[in-house]
Amino acid sequence: MTKGFVTYAFFLLTLAFQPVQANTDMGIVEGVEYKKVPNPQSIAPHKKSVVEVFYYGCSHCYNLEPSLHKWLETKPKDVHFERMPAVLNNPNWVFMARVYYTAKLLGIETQFHNRYFDAIQRDRKPIFNVDALAKFVEPMGVKPEDYKKMFNSFQVNSAIAKAKQKTQDYGIDGVPAVIVNGKYLTDVPMASSREGLWKVVNTLVNK
């Protein structure tokens, strides 16, 4: 009788702990350090993906850059990284997405991204119209007329439309955010720190 009671009690205890164990993966918990996106996006088979969702007008995004660059130096080679500007229903967010995709499609993303972030966030330079931007990128080897043409191009408009749809699919309501493998979202508040964010990301890419 006693043996049967102990066995039953152990069974109940096991059941009580099952929900926590089911939602815990390698030290991170869904709903705490990360969450699933509303509409998962497919990625190439056998590939791992990390997308940083940002906005040039966001100081928190700018402050994340040092830890991001540190993570990029050590990230696994099989992890594909890319940036995506968030496109919310606001003209300023659309404009900044246009700024990013213009630089990307002109092939100057690497040198442009950090310089522009520094210019508007650190140096407080008012580079917020196409003429000022064309002048800003001229030292990067882009003629002003070529910049303006790309700025208003079909390619850039298409990239913005795709980013807007993904912003909705990912359930983005604030930045910076990081999307892992097209189905998990994490950010600094959930991870508790900038450094902790990349630890969560490293766990999620293998999930």
Secondary structure, DSSP 8 states (H G I E B T S, - for coil): -HHHHHHHHHHHHHHHHHHHHHTEETTEEBTTTBEE-SS-----TT-EEEEEEE-TT-HHHHHHHHHHHHHHHHS-TTEEEEEEE---SSHHHHHHHHHHHHHHHTT-HHHHHHHHHIIIIIS-----SHHHHHHHHGGGT--HHHHHHHHTSHHHHHHHHHHHHHHHHTT--SSSEEEETTTEEE-HHHHSSHHHHHHHHHHHTT-
